[in-house]
Amino acid sequence: MAMDVVTSDEAREFAAARGGVVYVRSHSHRCCSGPMTLLDTTTDTPPDTGDFVGLPAAGLTVQYLGETEAGPHVLTFSRPTSGGRSGAASSRTGTGAPS
């Protein structure tokens, strides 16, 4: 899987304060305009952690679950927004936010 992970300093700090691991679950869908990938992200440990694969990311541990070939090319974690959620987006399609 060739997926680049880009994180802001604020997103790394957010994740570090919650254990330092971000779990990303990818959901592929088809729509009238074509394929769409939605990303659910969380810092809470899911019960199926054994199904996730690690992605290399500087200063952050990212665990990914989804179709590796159909997944995003670039996974970007932005600064946390109000409500304590950090935005995540991919360069292909899809968005998500860690809780």
N, CA, C and O atoms as CSV, one atom per row, in Angstrom:
chain,resi,resn,atom,element,x,y,z
A,1,MET,N,N,0.862,-1.170,0.000
A,1,MET,CA,C,0.000,0.000,0.000
A,1,MET,C,C,0.899,1.220,0.000
A,1,MET,O,O,1.778,1.342,0.852
A,2,ALA,N,N,0.690,2.120,-0.942
A,2,ALA,CA,C,1.457,3.361,-1.012
A,2,ALA,C,C,0.534,4.518,-0.657
A,2,ALA,O,O,-0.134,5.087,-1.521
A,3,MET,N,N,0.509,4.856,0.621
A,3,MET,CA,C,-0.333,5.954,1.090
A,3,MET,C,C,0.540,6.878,1.933
A,3,MET,O,O,1.151,6.445,2.910
A,4,ASP,N,N,0.595,8.144,1.552
A,4,ASP,CA,C,1.338,9.123,2.333
A,4,ASP,C,C,0.439,9.667,3.434
A,4,ASP,O,O,-0.758,9.865,3.228
A,5,VAL,N,N,1.022,9.908,4.601
A,5,VAL,CA,C,0.290,10.485,5.725
A,5,VAL,C,C,0.898,11.843,6.028
A,5,VAL,O,O,2.101,11.961,6.260
A,6,VAL,N,N,0.052,12.870,6.024
A,6,VAL,CA,C,0.473,14.239,6.312
A,6,VAL,C,C,-0.274,14.691,7.562
A,6,VAL,O,O,-1.500,14.596,7.623
A,7,THR,N,N,0.466,15.185,8.565
A,7,THR,CA,C,-0.181,15.619,9.796
A,7,THR,C,C,0.319,16.993,10.204
A,7,THR,O,O,1.492,17.321,10.026
A,8,SER,N,N,-0.580,17.786,10.749
A,8,SER,CA,C,-0.192,19.082,11.303
A,8,SER,C,C,0.347,18.862,12.714
A,8,SER,O,O,0.088,17.828,13.330
A,9,ASP,N,N,1.093,19.835,13.218
A,9,ASP,CA,C,1.592,19.748,14.595
A,9,ASP,C,C,0.434,19.634,15.577
A,9,ASP,O,O,0.504,18.876,16.544
A,10,GLU,N,N,-0.630,20.388,15.327
A,10,GLU,CA,C,-1.796,20.362,16.214
A,10,GLU,C,C,-2.455,18.989,16.234
A,10,GLU,O,O,-2.882,18.523,17.290
A,11,ALA,N,N,-2.542,18.341,15.085
A,11,ALA,CA,C,-3.144,17.004,15.028
A,11,ALA,C,C,-2.274,15.991,15.771
A,11,ALA,O,O,-2.795,15.117,16.463
A,12,ARG,N,N,-0.950,16.104,15.632
A,12,ARG,CA,C,-0.047,15.204,16.360
A,12,ARG,C,C,-0.196,15.400,17.866
A,12,ARG,O,O,-0.239,14.427,18.619
A,13,GLU,N,N,-0.276,16.660,18.307
A,13,GLU,CA,C,-0.455,16.951,19.732
A,13,GLU,C,C,-1.794,16.414,20.238
A,13,GLU,O,O,-1.871,15.852,21.331
A,14,PHE,N,N,-2.838,16.589,19.446
A,14,PHE,CA,C,-4.170,16.086,19.790
A,14,PHE,C,C,-4.124,14.571,20.002
A,14,PHE,O,O,-4.619,14.060,21.006
A,15,ALA,N,N,-3.520,13.856,19.037
A,15,ALA,CA,C,-3.449,12.398,19.132
A,15,ALA,C,C,-2.542,11.961,20.287
A,15,ALA,O,O,-2.858,11.009,21.000
A,16,ALA,N,N,-1.422,12.655,20.466
A,16,ALA,CA,C,-0.486,12.303,21.547
A,16,ALA,C,C,-1.153,12.401,22.908
A,16,ALA,O,O,-0.892,11.581,23.788
A,17,ALA,N,N,-2.010,13.395,23.087
A,17,ALA,CA,C,-2.715,13.568,24.359
A,17,ALA,C,C,-3.745,12.464,24.591
A,17,ALA,O,O,-4.262,12.320,25.699
A,18,ARG,N,N,-4.042,11.689,23.553
A,18,ARG,CA,C,-5.035,10.621,23.640
A,18,ARG,C,C,-4.423,9.252,23.364
A,18,ARG,O,O,-5.126,8.330,22.949
A,19,GLY,N,N,-3.131,9.115,23.590
A,19,GLY,CA,C,-2.473,7.816,23.428
A,19,GLY,C,C,-1.559,7.711,22.224
A,19,GLY,O,O,-0.780,6.761,22.140
A,20,GLY,N,N,-1.622,8.651,21.286
A,20,GLY,CA,C,-0.699,8.678,20.154
A,20,GLY,C,C,-1.049,7.803,18.972
A,20,GLY,O,O,-0.263,7.711,18.030
A,21,VAL,N,N,-2.214,7.151,18.990
A,21,VAL,CA,C,-2.615,6.282,17.880
A,21,VAL,C,C,-3.931,6.788,17.303
A,21,VAL,O,O,-4.875,7.080,18.037
A,22,VAL,N,N,-3.978,6.887,15.971
A,22,VAL,CA,C,-5.222,7.245,15.280
A,22,VAL,C,C,-5.623,6.044,14.428
A,22,VAL,O,O,-4.823,5.526,13.649
A,23,TYR,N,N,-6.861,5.615,14.586
A,23,TYR,CA,C,-7.417,4.506,13.809
A,23,TYR,C,C,-8.279,5.086,12.700
A,23,TYR,O,O,-9.146,5.925,12.945
A,24,VAL,N,N,-8.032,4.628,11.472
A,24,VAL,CA,C,-8.778,5.115,10.310
A,24,VAL,C,C,-9.464,3.933,9.656
A,24,VAL,O,O,-8.815,2.960,9.271
A,25,ARG,N,N,-10.778,4.020,9.533
A,25,ARG,CA,C,-11.582,2.975,8.891
A,25,ARG,C,C,-12.151,3.570,7.599
A,25,ARG,O,O,-12.844,4.587,7.627
A,26,SER,N,N,-11.855,2.932,6.482
A,26,SER,CA,C,-12.269,3.411,5.170
A,26,SER,C,C,-13.521,2.669,4.708
A,26,SER,O,O,-13.618,1.449,4.841
A,27,HIS,N,N,-14.473,3.420,4.164
A,27,HIS,CA,C,-15.707,2.846,3.619
A,27,HIS,C,C,-15.858,3.326,2.184
A,27,HIS,O,O,-16.032,4.520,1.945
A,28,SER,N,N,-15.794,2.407,1.229
A,28,SER,CA,C,-15.962,2.772,-0.179
A,28,SER,C,C,-17.429,2.662,-0.566
A,28,SER,O,O,-18.117,1.709,-0.199
A,29,HIS,N,N,-17.892,3.652,-1.310
A,29,HIS,CA,C,-19.277,3.700,-1.770
A,29,HIS,C,C,-19.301,4.091,-3.239
A,29,HIS,O,O,-18.337,4.654,-3.758
A,30,ARG,N,N,-20.406,3.787,-3.902
A,30,ARG,CA,C,-20.628,4.239,-5.273
A,30,ARG,C,C,-21.763,5.240,-5.235
A,30,ARG,O,O,-22.740,5.070,-4.506
A,31,CYS,N,N,-21.622,6.269,-6.018
A,31,CYS,CA,C,-22.627,7.326,-6.085
A,31,CYS,C,C,-22.868,7.634,-7.551
A,31,CYS,O,O,-22.146,7.150,-8.423
A,32,CYS,N,N,-23.871,8.429,-7.817
A,32,CYS,CA,C,-24.190,8.771,-9.203
A,32,CYS,C,C,-23.031,9.497,-9.890
A,32,CYS,O,O,-22.918,9.455,-11.115
A,33,SER,N,N,-22.176,10.158,-9.118
A,33,SER,CA,C,-21.038,10.868,-9.711
A,33,SER,C,C,-19.759,10.028,-9.706
A,33,SER,O,O,-18.717,10.502,-10.159
A,34,GLY,N,N,-19.816,8.797,-9.205
A,34,GLY,CA,C,-18.645,7.924,-9.200
A,34,GLY,C,C,-18.326,7.415,-7.808
A,34,GLY,O,O,-19.137,7.548,-6.892
A,35,PRO,N,N,-17.138,6.829,-7.644
A,35,PRO,CA,C,-16.770,6.261,-6.349
A,35,PRO,C,C,-16.495,7.346,-5.305
A,35,PRO,O,O,-16.052,8.448,-5.630
A,36,MET,N,N,-16.767,7.006,-4.050
A,36,MET,CA,C,-16.531,7.922,-2.949
A,36,MET,C,C,-16.044,7.101,-1.762
A,36,MET,O,O,-16.597,6.044,-1.459
A,37,THR,N,N,-15.002,7.595,-1.091
A,37,THR,CA,C,-14.474,6.926,0.083
A,37,THR,C,C,-14.699,7.804,1.299
A,37,THR,O,O,-14.278,8.961,1.326
A,38,LEU,N,N,-15.363,7.255,2.302
A,38,LEU,CA,C,-15.567,7.963,3.560
A,38,LEU,C,C,-14.606,7.388,4.588
A,38,LEU,O,O,-14.357,6.182,4.616
A,39,LEU,N,N,-14.071,8.257,5.430
A,39,LEU,CA,C,-13.108,7.840,6.444
A,39,LEU,C,C,-13.660,8.124,7.825
A,39,LEU,O,O,-14.038,9.255,8.129
A,40,ASP,N,N,-13.706,7.095,8.665
A,40,ASP,CA,C,-14.038,7.258,10.077
A,40,ASP,C,C,-12.719,7.183,10.827
A,40,ASP,O,O,-11.972,6.217,10.676
A,41,THR,N,N,-12.430,8.189,11.630
A,41,THR,CA,C,-11.177,8.193,12.382
A,41,THR,C,C,-11.467,8.403,13.855
A,41,THR,O,O,-12.397,9.117,14.230
A,42,THR,N,N,-10.647,7.763,14.686
A,42,THR,CA,C,-10.825,7.871,16.120
A,42,THR,C,C,-9.507,7.619,16.832
A,42,THR,O,O,-8.612,6.973,16.286
A,43,THR,N,N,-9.393,8.121,18.026
A,43,THR,CA,C,-8.254,7.790,18.883
A,43,THR,C,C,-8.655,6.728,19.908
A,43,THR,O,O,-7.820,6.270,20.687
A,44,ASP,N,N,-9.915,6.342,19.907
A,44,ASP,CA,C,-10.399,5.265,20.779
A,44,ASP,C,C,-10.055,3.923,20.142
A,44,ASP,O,O,-10.257,3.737,18.942
A,45,THR,N,N,-9.547,3.006,20.921
A,45,THR,CA,C,-9.151,1.700,20.403
A,45,THR,C,C,-10.380,0.871,20.059
A,45,THR,O,O,-11.195,0.580,20.935
A,46,PRO,N,N,-10.525,0.483,18.777
A,46,PRO,CA,C,-11.673,-0.345,18.389
A,46,PRO,C,C,-11.435,-1.804,18.785
A,46,PRO,O,O,-10.295,-2.212,19.007
A,47,PRO,N,N,-12.509,-2.585,18.872
A,47,PRO,CA,C,-12.356,-3.991,19.278
A,47,PRO,C,C,-11.649,-4.856,18.229
A,47,PRO,O,O,-11.144,-5.930,18.559
A,48,ASP,N,N,-11.605,-4.407,16.979
A,48,ASP,CA,C,-11.012,-5.207,15.906
A,48,ASP,C,C,-9.634,-4.696,15.481
A,48,ASP,O,O,-9.324,-4.695,14.290
A,49,THR,N,N,-8.808,-4.264,16.424
A,49,THR,CA,C,-7.503,-3.679,16.098
A,49,THR,C,C,-6.605,-4.622,15.306
A,49,THR,O,O,-5.746,-4.158,14.557
A,50,GLY,N,N,-6.778,-5.913,15.450
A,50,GLY,CA,C,-5.959,-6.873,14.714
A,50,GLY,C,C,-6.159,-6.824,13.214
A,50,GLY,O,O,-5.327,-7.334,12.463
A,51,ASP,N,N,-7.250,-6.219,12.765
A,51,ASP,CA,C,-7.537,-6.118,11.341
A,51,ASP,C,C,-6.899,-4.887,10.697
A,51,ASP,O,O,-6.874,-4.784,9.470
A,52,PHE,N,N,-6.389,-3.960,11.491
A,52,PHE,CA,C,-5.804,-2.720,10.981
A,52,PHE,C,C,-4.342,-2.948,10.596
A,52,PHE,O,O,-3.681,-3.830,11.144
A,53,VAL,N,N,-3.843,-2.152,9.655
A,53,VAL,CA,C,-2.426,-2.188,9.278
A,53,VAL,C,C,-1.805,-0.833,9.601
A,53,VAL,O,O,-2.458,0.205,9.491
A,54,GLY,N,N,-0.540,-0.859,10.000
A,54,GLY,CA,C,0.155,0.377,10.343
A,54,GLY,C,C,0.607,1.132,9.101
A,54,GLY,O,O,1.046,0.537,8.117
A,55,LEU,N,N,0.491,2.453,9.168
A,55,LEU,CA,C,0.986,3.324,8.109
A,55,LEU,C,C,2.130,4.162,8.663
A,55,LEU,O,O,2.042,4.649,9.790
A,56,PRO,N,N,3.200,4.340,7.894
A,56,PRO,CA,C,4.290,5.180,8.376
A,56,PRO,C,C,3.855,6.651,8.421
A,56,PRO,O,O,3.343,7.199,7.445
A,57,ALA,N,N,4.075,7.261,9.576
A,57,ALA,CA,C,3.722,8.671,9.761
A,57,ALA,C,C,4.673,9.262,10.796
A,57,ALA,O,O,4.869,8.681,11.863
A,58,ALA,N,N,5.253,10.397,10.491
A,58,ALA,CA,C,6.197,11.042,11.401
A,58,ALA,C,C,5.465,11.570,12.637
A,58,ALA,O,O,4.559,12.396,12.527
A,59,GLY,N,N,5.866,11.085,13.808
A,59,GLY,CA,C,5.325,11.587,15.063
A,59,GLY,C,C,3.924,11.148,15.400
A,59,GLY,O,O,3.307,11.705,16.308
A,60,LEU,N,N,3.396,10.152,14.684
A,60,LEU,CA,C,2.032,9.704,14.900
A,60,LEU,C,C,1.929,8.245,14.469
A,60,LEU,O,O,2.533,7.848,13.473
A,61,THR,N,N,1.176,7.456,15.206
A,61,THR,CA,C,0.926,6.078,14.804
A,61,THR,C,C,-0.451,6.034,14.164
A,61,THR,O,O,-1.451,6.372,14.799
A,62,VAL,N,N,-0.499,5.618,12.908
A,62,VAL,CA,C,-1.767,5.532,12.179
A,62,VAL,C,C,-2.030,4.076,11.846
A,62,VAL,O,O,-1.196,3.403,11.240
A,63,GLN,N,N,-3.192,3.600,12.245
A,63,GLN,CA,C,-3.658,2.252,11.939
A,63,GLN,C,C,-4.817,2.379,10.961
A,63,GLN,O,O,-5.776,3.106,11.223
A,64,TYR,N,N,-4.735,1.666,9.818
A,64,TYR,CA,C,-5.705,1.817,8.734
A,64,TYR,C,C,-6.423,0.509,8.470
A,64,TYR,O,O,-5.809,-0.558,8.457
A,65,LEU,N,N,-7.728,0.600,8.258
A,65,LEU,CA,C,-8.535,-0.564,7.886
A,65,LEU,C,C,-9.379,-0.181,6.681
A,65,LEU,O,O,-10.193,0.740,6.750
A,66,GLY,N,N,-9.185,-0.883,5.595
A,66,GLY,CA,C,-9.947,-0.609,4.385
A,66,GLY,C,C,-9.264,-1.254,3.197
A,66,GLY,O,O,-8.241,-1.925,3.336
A,67,GLU,N,N,-9.840,-1.043,2.038
A,67,GLU,CA,C,-9.263,-1.564,0.806
A,67,GLU,C,C,-7.979,-0.800,0.514
A,67,GLU,O,O,-8.015,0.398,0.232
A,68,THR,N,N,-6.853,-1.484,0.583
A,68,THR,CA,C,-5.586,-0.791,0.412
A,68,THR,C,C,-5.381,-0.268,-1.007
A,68,THR,O,O,-4.794,0.798,-1.191
A,69,GLU,N,N,-5.845,-0.987,-1.989
A,69,GLU,CA,C,-5.670,-0.538,-3.376
A,69,GLU,C,C,-6.631,0.592,-3.739
A,69,GLU,O,O,-6.292,1.454,-4.551
A,70,ALA,N,N,-7.813,0.597,-3.153
A,70,ALA,CA,C,-8.812,1.618,-3.466
A,70,ALA,C,C,-8.778,2.776,-2.475
A,70,ALA,O,O,-9.560,3.719,-2.593
A,71,GLY,N,N,-7.882,2.708,-1.510
A,71,GLY,CA,C,-7.808,3.752,-0.495
A,71,GLY,C,C,-7.221,5.041,-1.033
A,71,GLY,O,O,-6.845,5.118,-2.202
A,72,PRO,N,N,-7.143,6.045,-0.190
A,72,PRO,CA,C,-6.619,7.349,-0.620
A,72,PRO,C,C,-5.117,7.288,-0.908
A,72,PRO,O,O,-4.411,6.429,-0.378
A,73,HIS,N,N,-4.639,8.199,-1.743
A,73,HIS,CA,C,-3.208,8.321,-2.020
A,73,HIS,C,C,-2.515,9.056,-0.878
A,73,HIS,O,O,-1.404,8.706,-0.480
A,74,VAL,N,N,-3.195,10.090,-0.355
A,74,VAL,CA,C,-2.655,10.897,0.734
A,74,VAL,C,C,-3.724,11.027,1.806
A,74,VAL,O,O,-4.869,11.374,1.517
A,75,LEU,N,N,-3.343,10.749,3.044
A,75,LEU,CA,C,-4.230,10.898,4.182
A,75,LEU,C,C,-3.719,12.091,4.981
A,75,LEU,O,O,-2.585,12.077,5.460
A,76,THR,N,N,-4.554,13.131,5.127
A,76,THR,CA,C,-4.135,14.368,5.779
A,76,THR,C,C,-4.917,14.573,7.063
A,76,THR,O,O,-6.148,14.541,7.066
A,77,PHE,N,N,-4.189,14.784,8.156
A,77,PHE,CA,C,-4.802,15.102,9.443
A,77,PHE,C,C,-4.568,16.575,9.726
A,77,PHE,O,O,-3.430,17.044,9.742
A,78,SER,N,N,-5.654,17.297,9.947
A,78,SER,CA,C,-5.570,18.730,10.197
A,78,SER,C,C,-5.700,19.017,11.688
A,78,SER,O,O,-5.728,18.102,12.512
A,79,ARG,N,N,-5.776,20.273,12.011
A,79,ARG,CA,C,-5.888,20.681,13.411
A,79,ARG,C,C,-7.241,20.273,13.969
A,79,ARG,O,O,-8.207,20.146,13.217
A,80,PRO,N,N,-7.323,20.065,15.290
A,80,PRO,CA,C,-8.614,19.753,15.909
A,80,PRO,C,C,-9.576,20.931,15.756
A,80,PRO,O,O,-9.173,22.093,15.802
A,81,THR,N,N,-10.834,20.610,15.578
A,81,THR,CA,C,-11.861,21.640,15.471
A,81,THR,C,C,-12.590,21.749,16.798
A,81,THR,O,O,-12.317,20.979,17.719
A,82,SER,N,N,-13.504,22.686,16.908
A,82,SER,CA,C,-14.275,22.789,18.145
A,82,SER,C,C,-15.010,21.479,18.365
A,82,SER,O,O,-15.470,20.848,17.413
A,83,GLY,N,N,-15.117,21.082,19.599
A,83,GLY,CA,C,-15.718,19.793,19.914
A,83,GLY,C,C,-14.675,18.706,20.060
A,83,GLY,O,O,-15.012,17.550,20.318
A,84,GLY,N,N,-13.371,19.074,19.893
A,84,GLY,CA,C,-12.306,18.112,20.114
A,84,GLY,C,C,-12.102,17.112,18.999
A,84,GLY,O,O,-11.488,16.068,19.216
A,85,ARG,N,N,-12.600,17.406,17.814
A,85,ARG,CA,C,-12.437,16.482,16.695
A,85,ARG,C,C,-11.372,17.016,15.759
A,85,ARG,O,O,-11.274,18.224,15.541
A,86,SER,N,N,-10.582,16.124,15.213
A,86,SER,CA,C,-9.523,16.503,14.287
A,86,SER,C,C,-9.936,16.060,12.901
A,86,SER,O,O,-10.355,14.918,12.710
A,87,GLY,N,N,-9.825,16.944,11.941
A,87,GLY,CA,C,-10.235,16.617,10.589
A,87,GLY,C,C,-9.261,15.685,9.900
A,87,GLY,O,O,-8.055,15.760,10.135
A,88,ALA,N,N,-9.763,14.823,9.067
A,88,ALA,CA,C,-8.936,13.950,8.238
A,88,ALA,C,C,-9.549,13.960,6.852
A,88,ALA,O,O,-10.771,13.956,6.703
A,89,ALA,N,N,-8.710,13.974,5.856
A,89,ALA,CA,C,-9.200,13.955,4.483
A,89,ALA,C,C,-8.212,13.195,3.628
A,89,ALA,O,O,-7.058,13.010,4.013
A,90,SER,N,N,-8.665,12.757,2.472
A,90,SER,CA,C,-7.782,12.070,1.544
A,90,SER,C,C,-7.712,12.861,0.258
A,90,SER,O,O,-8.585,13.679,-0.030
A,91,SER,N,N,-6.656,12.611,-0.520
A,91,SER,CA,C,-6.495,13.328,-1.773
A,91,SER,C,C,-7.356,12.749,-2.881
A,91,SER,O,O,-7.552,13.397,-3.908
A,92,ARG,N,N,-7.871,11.544,-2.695
A,92,ARG,CA,C,-8.758,10.977,-3.696
A,92,ARG,C,C,-10.156,11.503,-3.410
A,92,ARG,O,O,-10.571,12.503,-3.994
A,93,THR,N,N,-10.867,10.860,-2.542
A,93,THR,CA,C,-12.149,11.351,-2.061
A,93,THR,C,C,-12.317,10.859,-0.642
A,93,THR,O,O,-11.709,9.859,-0.261
A,94,GLY,N,N,-13.122,11.531,0.142
A,94,GLY,CA,C,-13.431,11.049,1.471
A,94,GLY,C,C,-12.999,12.006,2.551
A,94,GLY,O,O,-12.020,12.739,2.407
A,95,THR,N,N,-13.748,11.986,3.642
A,95,THR,CA,C,-13.401,12.795,4.802
A,95,THR,C,C,-13.739,12.005,6.049
A,95,THR,O,O,-14.503,11.040,6.003
A,96,GLY,N,N,-13.178,12.413,7.133
A,96,GLY,CA,C,-13.456,11.785,8.405
A,96,GLY,C,C,-12.911,12.654,9.505
A,96,GLY,O,O,-12.196,13.619,9.232
A,97,ALA,N,N,-13.224,12.344,10.719
A,97,ALA,CA,C,-12.717,13.132,11.846
A,97,ALA,C,C,-12.567,12.235,13.059
A,97,ALA,O,O,-13.513,11.555,13.457
A,98,PRO,N,N,-11.358,12.232,13.657
A,98,PRO,CA,C,-11.189,11.429,14.867
A,98,PRO,C,C,-12.029,11.965,16.013
A,98,PRO,O,O,-12.239,13.172,16.129
A,99,SER,N,N,-12.498,11.081,16.842
A,99,SER,CA,C,-13.238,11.515,18.033
A,99,SER,C,C,-12.390,11.327,19.251
A,99,SER,O,O,-12.827,11.632,20.361
